[in-house]
Amino acid sequence: MPAGTQRRYDWRVKPRDKWRPVLDAEMKRWSAMSCSQLLSRLSAGEENYDVEFESQKYQVEVKLVENTEAYIHVAVAVDDGHFWRAMRPLSKSFICRRESAFKEQRDA
């Protein structure tokens, strides 16, 4: 950096950082469901809806990634609906183990 030039910092909160509390709340909500509830809700493979958090609207997309005999893998993604930012949503996933898989492990 040339002498006498000051570095400028942007102290504003980045849009993706604002999405994290929304994603955490949606992850908590969806991961609390049983496997049968998840399969019922995600029978079409995915569910899309809008939520409001601190007077801002966010888009939530929940997808059934895997559906095996042992577990269900679900992904949750959040964005603010702006076209370019929606191309790279903030996302997490979780696995719900089926009750039958627990029984097989105990019996083995």
N, C-alpha and C positions, 0 to 999 in steps of 0.2 A: 504494500500500500504506500503511495507517495507521501512524503512528509507533508504535514499540515492537513491531510485529509482525515476527516472523522468518519468512523464507521457508523452507519445508521442501523438501528435495530427497530424491528417492527414488534411492538409489544401487544398488538391486538391478538385476540384468541383466534386461532385458525379454525375454519369451519368444521373440519373433521374432529377437532377437540371438543366442539360443542355437541357432537353426535354421540360421544361416549356414554353419557348418562342415559340417553335414550336406548342405546344398544344394551347396556347393562340391565335396564329395567325389562326390556323385551326378552333378554336371555333368561332372566329370573322367572318371568311369567311362563315362557315356553318350557324351560327345563323342569318346572314343577309338575308338568303334566305326566300322566302315565303313558306307556307306549300305546295302549289302545286309544287313548284320547288324542295322541299325536297323529296316529294313523287316520282317525276319523276326521280330524281337522285338515289334514294334508292329503285327503283322498285324491285330489286332482294333481298332487305332486308339489304344489306350492300355494301359498296364500299371500296376497298383497293388500296392504291397507295403509291408511294415513293415521298418524297420531299427532297430538299437540303437546308440546313441552315448553314451558316458559314462553308462551305466546308465539311459538314458532311451529310450523308444520313440518313433519318429517315423514318420509316414505319408509315403510318396513316391508321387507320381503323375506318370507320364511319358506325354505325349500327342504324337501325330503331328498337327501343326498343318497342314502343307502337304506335298503330295507332287507335285512338278512334274517335268517332264522334265529340268530343269537342277539342281534341288536338293531336299533334304528339310529341313523346318523342324520342330524338336522342342522341346517345352516340358517343363521339369522343375519340379515344385512340391513343397514340403515343409511339413508342419505337425505339431503335436504331438497331434492327434486330439481335442482339446477342441472341442466343437461350435462355439462362437462364433469361436474363433481359426481353425478350419478353413475358415470362410467366406472368409477372406482369407489364403491361404497365401503363403509366400515363394517367389518363382519367378524363373526365368531361362529363356532359350531360346537355341538355337544352330542354325546352318544347316550342313548337310553337302552339299557340292557333289558332284554325280554325276561319275563318271569320264568319261562321254560328253560332258558339258558342257566339261570341260577339253580334250578332244580337238578339239571344234568350235572353241574359242577359238584353239588352236594352229594349226589348219589354215586359219583365216580370214586 
